[in-house]
Amino acid sequence: MKVLILAAGYGTRLYPHTKNFAKPLLRLNKKPVIDYILDKVSRISALSKIIVVTNSRFFKNFQKWKNDSCFKDKIILVNDLTKSPADKLGAIADMYLGIKSQGLNEDYLVIGGDNFWEEPLDDFVRFAKNKKPYVAIGLADVGAKSEASHYGVAILNRKQQILDFEEKPVNPKSTLAAMCLYYFPRQKLKLLKKCINSSRLCFDNLGAYISWLTKHDLVYGFIFKKMWFDIGRIQTYRKLNNILKLRS
C-alpha cells in the first residue's frame, strides 16, 4: 500500500500563518502537522511509500522536512509546479498527479495534509480492505449541522454504504463529515481519470470526487469515534493547538 499526502494547497484561510509557510508544516505543540500523520501511517505493516504532493513555493521547505525525518527513505516528494493560489491544480488533479507518478499497481491511502485525528488507522484499514474493490472513506461526527456545513457531508445506510454525499451544503442532511482520509483500491484508480474528464467538477476538493463516485459506484464510510480536526480554518488551528499544549 502507498500513502499519498496532499500538501499542495496554499492555506489562504490561515493567513498570515501560511503566507510563506505550508499548512502541513505548521507547528502543533512544537511538532509539524504532517508528522502526526506520519506517526499514524508508519504503523501500517503493508506500507511501501509515502508520497507527498506539494508545490514550487514550498518545495524547498518540504525537502528540508524530509531530510530531517526518520521516515525519509520512504518519502517521495512530488512538485505540482504551481506557485500561487491563482494557478493551483486543486486536490483532485494533485491526487492524480501523485498517483500517476508512482503507478497504479497498489492500493492508495490518500490523506489531506491538514488532518489531525487521534485513533490508530488499524480499524479503518481493516474495514477498507473488507470492502474492496470499493472505495472507503473516513468520517467524523461533528455533532452539529452548523459545523458540518464546512465539510463534505455523508448519509450512510446500515451497511455503511454512502447513499448521499454533498460538499459544504448550506443545509446538511447529517453531521457526518468527510475527514479527507480515503482508501482507493488499485482496481478503482482508473476512475479518477474518468472523473477529471468531467467538466462539471470543481477540482479544488476531493469531496467533489467522492460525490461523483457515489453516483457511479459503491462507496463506504467508516466513522472515527475520537477527536478529529481539519486545520483549514484559523479557529480550528488555534483550538487544537491549545488542546495539545494543555495535554503536554
MIDOSE-1310 file (N, C-alpha, C; in nm, 2 decimals, decimal comma, always signed):
residues 248
mkvl	+0,08/-0,12/+0,00/+0,00/+0,00/+0,00/+0,09/+0,13/+0,00; +0,05/+0,23/-0,08/+0,11/+0,35/-0,08/+0,02/+0,46/-0,01; +0,09/+0,55/+0,06/+0,02/+0,66/+0,12/+0,05/+0,79/+0,04; -0,05/+0,86/+0,01/-0,04/+0,99/-0,06/-0,09/+1,10/+0,02
ilaa	-0,01/+1,20/+0,06/-0,05/+1,31/+0,14/-0,06/+1,43/+0,05; -0,17/+1,50/+0,05/-0,20/+1,61/-0,03/-0,15/+1,74/+0,05; -0,05/+1,80/+0,00/+0,01/+1,92/+0,07/+0,05/+2,03/-0,03; -0,03/+2,04/-0,13/+0,00/+2,15/-0,24/-0,09/+2,27/-0,23
gygt	-0,18/+2,27/-0,13/-0,26/+2,39/-0,11/-0,18/+2,51/-0,06; -0,25/+2,63/-0,06/-0,18/+2,75/-0,01/-0,24/+2,80/+0,12; -0,34/+2,73/+0,17/-0,39/+2,77/+0,31/-0,43/+2,91/+0,32; -0,50/+2,97/+0,23/-0,53/+3,11/+0,23/-0,62/+3,15/+0,35
rlyp	-0,70/+3,05/+0,40/-0,78/+3,08/+0,52/-0,70/+3,09/+0,65; -0,58/+3,05/+0,64/-0,49/+3,06/+0,76/-0,39/+3,17/+0,75; -0,40/+3,26/+0,66/-0,31/+3,37/+0,65/-0,32/+3,45/+0,78; -0,21/+3,51/+0,84/-0,08/+3,52/+0,78/+0,01/+3,40/+0,81
htkn	-0,04/+3,30/+0,89/+0,05/+3,18/+0,93/+0,10/+3,11/+0,81; +0,02/+3,10/+0,70/+0,06/+3,03/+0,58/+0,10/+3,11/+0,46; +0,12/+3,24/+0,49/+0,16/+3,33/+0,38/+0,29/+3,28/+0,31; +0,39/+3,24/+0,39/+0,51/+3,19/+0,34/+0,55/+3,06/+0,39
fakp	+0,45/+2,98/+0,43/+0,48/+2,85/+0,50/+0,37/+2,75/+0,47; +0,40/+2,63/+0,44/+0,30/+2,53/+0,40/+0,22/+2,49/+0,52; +0,09/+2,48/+0,50/+0,00/+2,44/+0,61/+0,04/+2,31/+0,68; +0,07/+2,20/+0,61/+0,11/+2,08/+0,68/+0,24/+2,09/+0,76
llrl	+0,31/+2,20/+0,74/+0,44/+2,21/+0,82/+0,42/+2,31/+0,94; +0,29/+2,36/+0,96/+0,27/+2,44/+1,07/+0,28/+2,36/+1,20; +0,32/+2,42/+1,31/+0,35/+2,35/+1,43/+0,22/+2,34/+1,52; +0,21/+2,22/+1,56/+0,10/+2,18/+1,66/+0,18/+2,14/+1,79
nkkp	+0,18/+2,22/+1,89/+0,26/+2,19/+2,01/+0,41/+2,15/+1,97; +0,47/+2,24/+1,89/+0,61/+2,22/+1,85/+0,64/+2,11/+1,75; +0,54/+2,05/+1,70/+0,56/+1,94/+1,60/+0,47/+1,97/+1,48; +0,53/+1,95/+1,36/+0,46/+1,98/+1,23/+0,33/+1,89/+1,22
vidy	+0,23/+1,95/+1,17/+0,10/+1,87/+1,15/+0,13/+1,74/+1,07; +0,21/+1,75/+0,97/+0,23/+1,63/+0,89/+0,30/+1,52/+0,96; +0,38/+1,55/+1,07/+0,44/+1,45/+1,15/+0,34/+1,36/+1,23; +0,23/+1,43/+1,27/+0,13/+1,35/+1,34/+0,07/+1,25/+1,24
ildk	+0,05/+1,29/+1,11/+0,00/+1,19/+1,01/+0,10/+1,08/+0,99; +0,23/+1,11/+0,98/+0,33/+1,01/+0,96/+0,34/+0,91/+1,08; +0,31/+0,96/+1,20/+0,31/+0,87/+1,32/+0,20/+0,76/+1,30; +0,09/+0,80/+1,24/-0,02/+0,70/+1,22/+0,01/+0,61/+1,10
vsri	+0,05/+0,66/+0,99/+0,07/+0,58/+0,87/+0,19/+0,49/+0,88; +0,29/+0,53/+0,95/+0,41/+0,45/+0,96/+0,39/+0,31/+1,03; +0,28/+0,30/+1,10/+0,24/+0,17/+1,17/+0,17/+0,08/+1,08; +0,14/+0,11/+0,96/+0,07/+0,02/+0,86/+0,18/-0,08/+0,81
sals	+0,16/-0,20/+0,83/+0,26/-0,30/+0,80/+0,28/-0,32/+0,65; +0,18/-0,29/+0,57/+0,20/-0,31/+0,42/+0,25/-0,18/+0,36; +0,29/-0,08/+0,43/+0,33/+0,05/+0,37/+0,46/+0,03/+0,29; +0,45/+0,08/+0,16/+0,57/+0,08/+0,08/+0,63/+0,22/+0,05
kiiv	+0,54/+0,32/+0,03/+0,59/+0,45/+0,01/+0,50/+0,56/+0,07; +0,56/+0,67/+0,10/+0,48/+0,79/+0,14/+0,50/+0,90/+0,04; +0,40/+0,93/-0,04/+0,42/+1,03/-0,14/+0,35/+1,16/-0,09; +0,43/+1,27/-0,10/+0,38/+1,40/-0,06/+0,38/+1,49/-0,18
vtns	+0,26/+1,53/-0,22/+0,24/+1,63/-0,33/+0,24/+1,77/-0,28; +0,33/+1,85/-0,32/+0,34/+1,99/-0,28/+0,36/+2,08/-0,40; +0,40/+2,20/-0,38/+0,41/+2,30/-0,50/+0,55/+2,36/-0,50; +0,57/+2,44/-0,60/+0,70/+2,51/-0,61/+0,73/+2,61/-0,50
rffk	+0,63/+2,67/-0,45/+0,65/+2,77/-0,35/+0,71/+2,71/-0,22; +0,66/+2,59/-0,19/+0,70/+2,53/-0,06/+0,79/+2,40/-0,08; +0,83/+2,38/-0,20/+0,90/+2,25/-0,22/+1,03/+2,24/-0,14; +1,11/+2,35/-0,13/+1,23/+2,35/-0,05/+1,20/+2,33/+0,10
nfqk	+1,09/+2,38/+0,15/+1,06/+2,36/+0,29/+1,03/+2,21/+0,31; +0,97/+2,15/+0,22/+0,94/+2,00/+0,23/+1,06/+1,92/+0,22; +1,16/+1,96/+0,13/+1,28/+1,89/+0,12/+1,36/+1,89/+0,25; +1,36/+2,01/+0,32/+1,43/+2,02/+0,45/+1,36/+1,93/+0,55
wknd	+1,22/+1,93/+0,55/+1,15/+1,85/+0,64/+1,18/+1,70/+0,62; +1,18/+1,66/+0,49/+1,21/+1,52/+0,45/+1,35/+1,48/+0,50; +1,45/+1,56/+0,48/+1,58/+1,53/+0,52/+1,60/+1,51/+0,67; +1,51/+1,58/+0,75/+1,51/+1,57/+0,89/+1,43/+1,46/+0,95
scfk	+1,35/+1,39/+0,86/+1,25/+1,29/+0,90/+1,32/+1,16/+0,92; +1,27/+1,08/+1,02/+1,32/+0,94/+1,03/+1,26/+0,85/+0,93; +1,16/+0,90/+0,86/+1,10/+0,82/+0,75/+1,14/+0,86/+0,61; +1,26/+0,93/+0,60/+1,30/+0,99/+0,47/+1,32/+0,89/+0,36
dkii	+1,36/+0,77/+0,40/+1,38/+0,66/+0,30/+1,25/+0,62/+0,23; +1,14/+0,64/+0,29/+1,01/+0,60/+0,23/+0,94/+0,72/+0,17; +0,98/+0,84/+0,20/+0,91/+0,96/+0,15/+0,96/+1,00/+0,01; +0,86/+1,03/-0,08/+0,89/+1,08/-0,22/+0,81/+1,21/-0,23
lvnd	+0,88/+1,32/-0,27/+0,82/+1,45/-0,29/+0,78/+1,46/-0,43; +0,66/+1,51/-0,46/+0,62/+1,54/-0,60/+0,58/+1,69/-0,60; +0,64/+1,76/-0,70/+0,61/+1,90/-0,71/+0,51/+1,92/-0,82; +0,39/+1,99/-0,79/+0,29/+2,01/-0,89/+0,32/+2,13/-0,98
ltks	+0,43/+2,20/-0,95/+0,49/+2,31/-1,03/+0,41/+2,44/-1,03; +0,31/+2,45/-0,94/+0,23/+2,57/-0,92/+0,31/+2,66/-0,82; +0,28/+2,79/-0,83/+0,35/+2,89/-0,75/+0,26/+2,98/-0,67; +0,13/+2,97/-0,69/+0,04/+3,06/-0,62/-0,10/+3,01/-0,62
padk	-0,19/+3,06/-0,54/-0,33/+3,01/-0,54/-0,40/+3,03/-0,67; -0,35/+3,13/-0,75/-0,42/+3,15/-0,88/-0,40/+3,04/-0,98; -0,28/+2,97/-0,97/-0,26/+2,87/-1,07/-0,26/+2,72/-1,01; -0,31/+2,71/-0,89/-0,31/+2,58/-0,82/-0,39/+2,48/-0,90
lgai	-0,35/+2,35/-0,90/-0,42/+2,25/-0,97/-0,55/+2,20/-0,91; -0,55/+2,21/-0,77/-0,67/+2,15/-0,70/-0,64/+2,01/-0,65; -0,71/+1,97/-0,55/-0,68/+1,85/-0,48/-0,70/+1,72/-0,57; -0,80/+1,72/-0,65/-0,83/+1,61/-0,74/-0,71/+1,59/-0,84
admy	-0,68/+1,70/-0,90/-0,57/+1,69/-1,00/-0,43/+1,66/-0,93; -0,41/+1,71/-0,81/-0,29/+1,68/-0,74/-0,28/+1,53/-0,70; -0,40/+1,48/-0,66/-0,40/+1,33/-0,63/-0,37/+1,25/-0,75; -0,43/+1,29/-0,87/-0,40/+1,22/-0,99/-0,25/+1,23/-1,03
lgik	-0,19/+1,34/-1,01/-0,05/+1,36/-1,04/+0,03/+1,27/-0,95; +0,01/+1,27/-0,82/+0,08/+1,18/-0,73/+0,07/+1,04/-0,77; -0,05/+0,99/-0,79/-0,07/+0,85/-0,82/-0,01/+0,81/-0,96; -0,03/+0,90/-1,06/+0,03/+0,87/-1,19/+0,18/+0,87/-1,18
sqgl	+0,24/+0,95/-1,10/+0,39/+0,95/-1,09/+0,45/+0,82/-1,03; +0,37/+0,75/-0,95/+0,42/+0,63/-0,87/+0,35/+0,50/-0,92; +0,26/+0,51/-1,01/+0,20/+0,39/-1,06/+0,07/+0,34/-1,00; -0,01/+0,26/-1,07/-0,14/+0,22/-1,03/-0,14/+0,08/-0,99
nedy	-0,03/+0,03/-0,94/-0,02/-0,12/-0,91/-0,04/-0,15/-0,77; -0,07/-0,05/-0,68/-0,10/-0,08/-0,54/-0,22/+0,00/-0,49; -0,28/-0,04/-0,38/-0,38/+0,04/-0,32/-0,32/+0,17/-0,27; -0,40/+0,28/-0,26/-0,36/+0,41/-0,21/-0,44/+0,45/-0,09
lvig	-0,38/+0,50/+0,01/-0,44/+0,57/+0,12/-0,41/+0,71/+0,10; -0,51/+0,79/+0,07/-0,50/+0,94/+0,04/-0,54/+1,02/+0,16; -0,46/+1,11/+0,21/-0,48/+1,19/+0,33/-0,46/+1,34/+0,30; -0,55/+1,42/+0,35/-0,52/+1,56/+0,34/-0,42/+1,60/+0,44
gdnf	-0,32/+1,69/+0,40/-0,21/+1,73/+0,48/-0,25/+1,81/+0,60; -0,37/+1,86/+0,61/-0,42/+1,94/+0,72/-0,51/+1,86/+0,82; -0,50/+1,73/+0,82/-0,58/+1,64/+0,90/-0,51/+1,61/+1,04; -0,59/+1,61/+1,14/-0,54/+1,56/+1,27/-0,65/+1,47/+1,33
weep	-0,61/+1,35/+1,37/-0,71/+1,26/+1,43/-0,63/+1,17/+1,54; -0,71/+1,13/+1,64/-0,65/+1,06/+1,75/-0,63/+0,91/+1,73; -0,73/+0,84/+1,66/-0,73/+0,70/+1,66/-0,63/+0,64/+1,57; -0,58/+0,52/+1,60/-0,49/+0,45/+1,50/-0,57/+0,42/+1,38
lddf	-0,50/+0,39/+1,27/-0,56/+0,36/+1,14/-0,60/+0,21/+1,12; -0,56/+0,13/+1,22/-0,58/-0,02/+1,20/-0,73/-0,06/+1,16; -0,82/-0,01/+1,24/-0,96/-0,05/+1,22/-1,01/+0,01/+1,08; -0,97/+0,13/+1,05/-1,01/+0,19/+0,92/-0,96/+0,11/+0,80
vrfa	-0,83/+0,07/+0,81/-0,76/+0,00/+0,70/-0,83/-0,14/+0,69; -0,85/-0,20/+0,80/-0,92/-0,33/+0,80/-1,06/-0,33/+0,74; -1,13/-0,22/+0,78/-1,27/-0,20/+0,72/-1,26/-0,18/+0,57; -1,16/-0,10/+0,53/-1,15/-0,07/+0,38/-1,11/-0,19/+0,30
knkk	-1,02/-0,27/+0,36/-0,98/-0,39/+0,29/-1,10/-0,49/+0,27; -1,18/-0,49/+0,37/-1,30/-0,58/+0,37/-1,40/-0,53/+0,27; -1,40/-0,41/+0,23/-1,49/-0,35/+0,14/-1,44/-0,35/-0,01; -1,32/-0,39/-0,03/-1,26/-0,39/-0,16/-1,34/-0,48/-0,25
pyva	-1,35/-0,44/-0,38/-1,27/-0,34/-0,45/-1,33/-0,20/-0,45; -1,42/-0,17/-0,35/-1,48/-0,04/-0,35/-1,41/+0,06/-0,26; -1,43/+0,19/-0,28/-1,36/+0,29/-0,21/-1,42/+0,31/-0,07; -1,34/+0,33/+0,03/-1,38/+0,36/+0,17/-1,33/+0,49/+0,21
igla	-1,41/+0,57/+0,29/-1,36/+0,70/+0,34/-1,38/+0,71/+0,49; -1,30/+0,80/+0,55/-1,31/+0,82/+0,69/-1,41/+0,93/+0,72; -1,49/+0,91/+0,82/-1,60/+1,01/+0,86/-1,58/+1,04/+1,01; -1,62/+1,16/+1,04/-1,63/+1,21/+1,18/-1,76/+1,27/+1,21
dvga	-1,82/+1,24/+1,32/-1,95/+1,31/+1,36/-1,91/+1,44/+1,43; -1,94/+1,55/+1,37/-1,90/+1,68/+1,42/-2,01/+1,74/+1,52; -2,12/+1,66/+1,53/-2,21/+1,70/+1,64/-2,32/+1,80/+1,60; -2,29/+1,89/+1,52/-2,39/+2,00/+1,48/-2,39/+2,02/+1,33
ksea	-2,51/+2,04/+1,28/-2,52/+2,06/+1,13/-2,45/+2,20/+1,09; -2,45/+2,29/+1,18/-2,38/+2,42/+1,15/-2,24/+2,40/+1,13; -2,18/+2,31/+1,20/-2,03/+2,28/+1,19/-2,01/+2,19/+1,06; -2,11/+2,10/+1,04/-2,10/+2,01/+0,93/-2,10/+2,08/+0,79
shyg	-2,16/+2,20/+0,79/-2,17/+2,27/+0,66/-2,03/+2,32/+0,61; -1,93/+2,31/+0,69/-1,79/+2,34/+0,65/-1,72/+2,23/+0,57; -1,79/+2,11/+0,57/-1,72/+1,99/+0,51/-1,81/+1,92/+0,41; -1,75/+1,81/+0,36/-1,83/+1,72/+0,28/-1,91/+1,64/+0,38
vail	-2,04/+1,62/+0,35/-2,13/+1,55/+0,44/-2,19/+1,43/+0,38; -2,19/+1,32/+0,46/-2,24/+1,19/+0,41/-2,36/+1,14/+0,48; -2,44/+1,06/+0,41/-2,55/+0,98/+0,46/-2,52/+0,84/+0,45; -2,52/+0,76/+0,55/-2,49/+0,62/+0,55/-2,62/+0,53/+0,57
nrkq	-2,61/+0,41/+0,51/-2,72/+0,31/+0,54/-2,66/+0,21/+0,65; -2,74/+0,11/+0,68/-2,69/+0,02/+0,79/-2,57/-0,06/+0,75; -2,55/-0,08/+0,61/-2,43/-0,15/+0,57/-2,31/-0,06/+0,55; -2,32/+0,07/+0,60/-2,22/+0,17/+0,59/-2,18/+0,21/+0,45
qild	-2,28/+0,19/+0,36/-2,26/+0,24/+0,23/-2,31/+0,39/+0,23; -2,23/+0,47/+0,15/-2,27/+0,61/+0,14/-2,38/+0,63/+0,04; -2,50/+0,67/+0,08/-2,61/+0,69/-0,01/-2,62/+0,83/-0,07; -2,56/+0,93/+0,00/-2,56/+1,06/-0,04/-2,44/+1,14/+0,01
feek	-2,38/+1,22/-0,07/-2,27/+1,30/-0,03/-2,27/+1,44/-0,09; -2,27/+1,54/+0,00/-2,27/+1,68/-0,05/-2,15/+1,75/+0,00; -2,09/+1,84/-0,08/-1,97/+1,91/-0,04/-2,02/+2,05/+0,02; -1,99/+2,08/+0,14/-2,02/+2,20/+0,21/-2,17/+2,25/+0,18
pvnp	-2,26/+2,17/+0,22/-2,40/+2,20/+0,20/-2,45/+2,31/+0,29; -2,54/+2,40/+0,24/-2,60/+2,50/+0,33/-2,68/+2,44/+0,44; -2,76/+2,34/+0,40/-2,84/+2,27/+0,50/-2,80/+2,12/+0,50; -2,70/+2,08/+0,58/-2,66/+1,94/+0,58/-2,77/+1,84/+0,62
kstl	-2,76/+1,73/+0,56/-2,86/+1,62/+0,60/-2,81/+1,54/+0,71; -2,69/+1,55/+0,75/-2,64/+1,48/+0,87/-2,52/+1,55/+0,93; -2,46/+1,50/+1,03/-2,34/+1,56/+1,10/-2,22/+1,48/+1,07; -2,22/+1,39/+0,97/-2,11/+1,31/+0,94/-2,02/+1,37/+0,83
aamc	-1,91/+1,42/+0,88/-1,82/+1,50/+0,79/-1,70/+1,41/+0,74; -1,67/+1,43/+0,61/-1,56/+1,36/+0,55/-1,43/+1,41/+0,60; -1,34/+1,33/+0,64/-1,21/+1,36/+0,70/-1,10/+1,39/+0,61; -1,12/+1,38/+0,48/-1,01/+1,38/+0,38/-0,91/+1,27/+0,41
lyyf	-0,97/+1,15/+0,43/-0,90/+1,02/+0,45/-0,97/+0,92/+0,37; -0,90/+0,87/+0,26/-0,96/+0,79/+0,16/-0,88/+0,67/+0,13; -0,94/+0,55/+0,12/-0,88/+0,43/+0,08/-0,92/+0,40/-0,07; -0,83/+0,40/-0,16/-0,86/+0,37/-0,30/-0,80/+0,24/-0,34
prqk	-0,87/+0,13/-0,36/-0,81/+0,01/-0,41/-0,76/+0,03/-0,55; -0,66/-0,04/-0,59/-0,60/-0,02/-0,72/-0,70/-0,04/-0,83; -0,80/-0,12/-0,81/-0,90/-0,15/-0,91/-0,98/-0,03/-0,95; -0,98/+0,07/-0,86/-1,07/+0,19/-0,88/-0,99/+0,31/-0,92
lkll	-0,86/+0,30/-0,93/-0,78/+0,42/-0,96/-0,80/+0,48/-1,10; -0,84/+0,39/-1,19/-0,87/+0,44/-1,33/-0,99/+0,53/-1,33; -1,08/+0,52/-1,23/-1,20/+0,60/-1,23/-1,16/+0,75/-1,21; -1,04/+0,77/-1,15/-1,00/+0,91/-1,13/-0,99/+0,99/-1,26
kkci	-0,93/+0,93/-1,36/-0,91/+0,99/-1,48/-1,05/+1,02/-1,55; -1,14/+0,93/-1,53/-1,27/+0,95/-1,59/-1,34/+1,07/-1,52; -1,32/+1,08/-1,39/-1,37/+1,19/-1,31/-1,32/+1,32/-1,36; -1,18/+1,33/-1,38/-1,12/+1,45/-1,42/-1,17/+1,50/-1,55
nssr	-1,21/+1,40/-1,64/-1,26/+1,44/-1,77/-1,40/+1,50/-1,77; -1,46/+1,50/-1,65/-1,59/+1,55/-1,63/-1,58/+1,70/-1,61; -1,63/+1,79/-1,70/-1,61/+1,93/-1,69/-1,69/+1,99/-1,58; -1,78/+1,92/-1,52/-1,87/+1,98/-1,42/-1,81/+1,99/-1,28
lcfd	-1,70/+1,92/-1,26/-1,64/+1,91/-1,13/-1,55/+2,03/-1,09; -1,56/+2,06/-0,96/-1,46/+2,16/-0,90/-1,34/+2,08/-0,86; -1,23/+2,10/-0,91/-1,11/+2,02/-0,88/-1,04/+2,06/-0,75; -1,09/+2,15/-0,68/-1,02/+2,20/-0,57/-1,05/+2,13/-0,44
nlga	-1,14/+2,03/-0,44/-1,16/+1,95/-0,32/-1,20/+1,81/-0,36; -1,15/+1,71/-0,28/-1,17/+1,57/-0,30/-1,32/+1,53/-0,28; -1,39/+1,62/-0,20/-1,53/+1,59/-0,18/-1,61/+1,58/-0,31; -1,57/+1,66/-0,41/-1,63/+1,66/-0,54/-1,61/+1,52/-0,61
yisw	-1,50/+1,46/-0,59/-1,47/+1,33/-0,64/-1,55/+1,22/-0,57; -1,57/+1,23/-0,44/-1,65/+1,14/-0,36/-1,79/+1,15/-0,40; -1,84/+1,27/-0,42/-1,98/+1,29/-0,46/-2,00/+1,23/-0,60; -1,91/+1,25/-0,69/-1,91/+1,19/-0,82/-1,91/+1,03/-0,81
ltkh	-1,82/+0,98/-0,73/-1,81/+0,84/-0,71/-1,94/+0,77/-0,67; -2,01/+0,84/-0,57/-2,13/+0,78/-0,52/-2,24/+0,76/-0,62; -2,23/+0,84/-0,73/-2,33/+0,83/-0,84/-2,29/+0,73/-0,94; -2,16/+0,68/-0,94/-2,11/+0,59/-1,04/-2,07/+0,45/-0,98
dlvy	-2,06/+0,44/-0,85/-2,00/+0,32/-0,79/-2,04/+0,32/-0,64; -2,02/+0,20/-0,58/-2,04/+0,19/-0,43/-1,92/+0,26/-0,36; -1,96/+0,33/-0,25/-1,86/+0,40/-0,16/-1,90/+0,37/-0,02; -1,81/+0,34/+0,07/-1,84/+0,30/+0,21/-1,77/+0,40/+0,30
gfif	-1,84/+0,42/+0,42/-1,79/+0,52/+0,51/-1,76/+0,45/+0,65; -1,65/+0,49/+0,71/-1,61/+0,44/+0,84/-1,61/+0,56/+0,94; -1,68/+0,54/+1,05/-1,69/+0,65/+1,14/-1,58/+0,64/+1,25; -1,50/+0,75/+1,26/-1,40/+0,75/+1,36/-1,47/+0,81/+1,49
kkmw	-1,43/+0,76/+1,60/-1,50/+0,79/+1,73/-1,43/+0,90/+1,81; -1,30/+0,91/+1,79/-1,23/+1,01/+1,88/-1,21/+1,14/+1,81; -1,13/+1,23/+1,87/-1,11/+1,36/+1,82/-1,05/+1,37/+1,68; -1,11/+1,46/+1,60/-1,07/+1,49/+1,47/-1,07/+1,64/+1,44
fdig	-0,97/+1,69/+1,38/-0,97/+1,83/+1,34/-0,92/+1,85/+1,19; -0,99/+1,93/+1,12/-0,95/+1,98/+0,99/-0,89/+2,11/+1,02; -0,76/+2,13/+0,99/-0,69/+2,25/+1,03/-0,69/+2,35/+0,91; -0,81/+2,36/+0,85/-0,82/+2,46/+0,74/-0,86/+2,60/+0,78
riqt	-0,91/+2,61/+0,90/-0,95/+2,74/+0,95/-0,87/+2,79/+1,07; -0,85/+2,92/+1,08/-0,77/+2,97/+1,19/-0,83/+2,93/+1,33; -0,96/+2,92/+1,34/-1,03/+2,89/+1,47/-0,99/+2,74/+1,51; -0,99/+2,65/+1,41/-0,97/+2,51/+1,44/-0,82/+2,49/+1,47
yrkl	-0,73/+2,56/+1,40/-0,59/+2,55/+1,43/-0,55/+2,60/+1,57; -0,61/+2,71/+1,61/-0,58/+2,76/+1,74/-0,64/+2,67/+1,85; -0,76/+2,62/+1,83/-0,83/+2,54/+1,93/-0,75/+2,41/+1,95; -0,71/+2,34/+1,84/-0,63/+2,22/+1,85/-0,50/+2,24/+1,92
nnil	-0,43/+2,35/+1,88/-0,30/+2,38/+1,94/-0,32/+2,40/+2,09; -0,42/+2,46/+2,14/-0,44/+2,48/+2,28/-0,47/+2,35/+2,35; -0,55/+2,26/+2,29/-0,58/+2,13/+2,34/-0,45/+2,05/+2,36; -0,36/+2,05/+2,26/-0,24/+1,97/+2,27/-0,14/+2,03/+2,37
klrs	-0,14/+2,16/+2,38/-0,05/+2,22/+2,48/-0,09/+2,19/+2,62; -0,22/+2,19/+2,64/-0,27/+2,15/+2,77/-0,24/+2,01/+2,81; -0,24/+1,92/+2,71/-0,21/+1,78/+2,73/-0,07/+1,75/+2,76; +0,02/+1,84/+2,71/+0,17/+1,81/+2,72/+0,22/+1,83/+2,86
